[in-house]
Amino acid sequence: MSSSSAAPGRDEKTEAGTAKPPMREALIAAAFQLFLERGYEQTTVDDIVALAGVGRRSFFRYFPSKEDVVFPDHERCLADMTAFLAASDEEHEPVRRVCDAARLVLGMYAENPTFSVQRYRLTKKVPGLRAYELSVVWRYERALAEYLRGRFAGRRDGTLQADVIAAAVVAAHNNALRSWLRSAGKSDASAGVDHALGYVQSTFGVTPAAHPVPDGPADDVVVVVSRRGAPLWRVVQEIETTLGRD
């Protein structure tokens, strides 16, 4: 969902003279109030629009389903991530680039810690929301993998590398993110995610970027036979002799 659809473009005034929240935000607030009071399954779209003081058509103008009101900003964040990766060039180290892209997701959660923590707790209780969340996570992972596949095109196992690294980035990011959410948003989210993504960069960032696997047929395999119990220096000498080194 693009940011351009986030608000209807007009703020009504209350009798006290203060501005009402944009309709989209009012629907989200009403939905979560009811989810917390009644439970997710017991709350209907009709309940949400009644509390928000709008009609059903207004709800579906912003949210295709009740599940979407729980995850209102993921479409925008996914679009931002895709644009960020599309703006990359050859100077960007690819593993670091996808780690930086993952930080955009953290930024979305950190914008409103209270809402993020409430959503986390709600999602844990409702299997349908958990499944929906997993589908959203898969879309992030696919965006990262598609970028890496483009950067690793032509390499042996380039697609495999891309898919493994994308999965590792998502797993590391989500591990740190859930730790922050379990702390009710009180721990340092940025530090946790930086630490987790740093592990991914140290594991995958150097070899794929600086030392790509060469294309074409593999190098010859050299087998050296040495007597059992031979000293290590003798084994090394035999290897060097076989390879033709001085």
Number of C-alpha atoms within 10 A of each C-alpha: 15 13 12 9 12 16 15 13 9 11 13 12 11 9 7 6 8 10 12 13 15 15 22 20 17 18 25 20 18 17 24 21 14 17 20 13 11 11 14 20 10 10 17 14 16 13 15 25 19 14 16 19 13 15 13 14 10 14 22 14 11 20 19 10 11 18 14 17 20 25 17 17 17 21 16 17 22 22 15 17 22 17 12 15 20 10 8 13 11 7 6 12 16 26 26 20 20 26 25 17 23 25 18 16 20 18 13 15 20 19 10 11 16 14 16 19 20 16 17 18 14 19 18 11 12 13 11 13 21 15 12 15 17 12 12 16 16 13 15 23 21 16 18 28 23 17 19 24 19 13 19 20 12 14 17 15 14 19 19 15 18 25 18 13 25 26 18 21 27 20 17 21 23 18 14 22 23 16 16 22 22 14 13 16 20 10 13 13 21 16 12 19 23 17 15 21 26 17 15 22 21 12 14 18 19 15 12 19 16 9 9 13 15 11 10 9 7 8 7 6 6 8 8 12 8 13 8 6 7 9 10 9 9 12 16 13 13 15 17 12 12 12 11 8 8 6
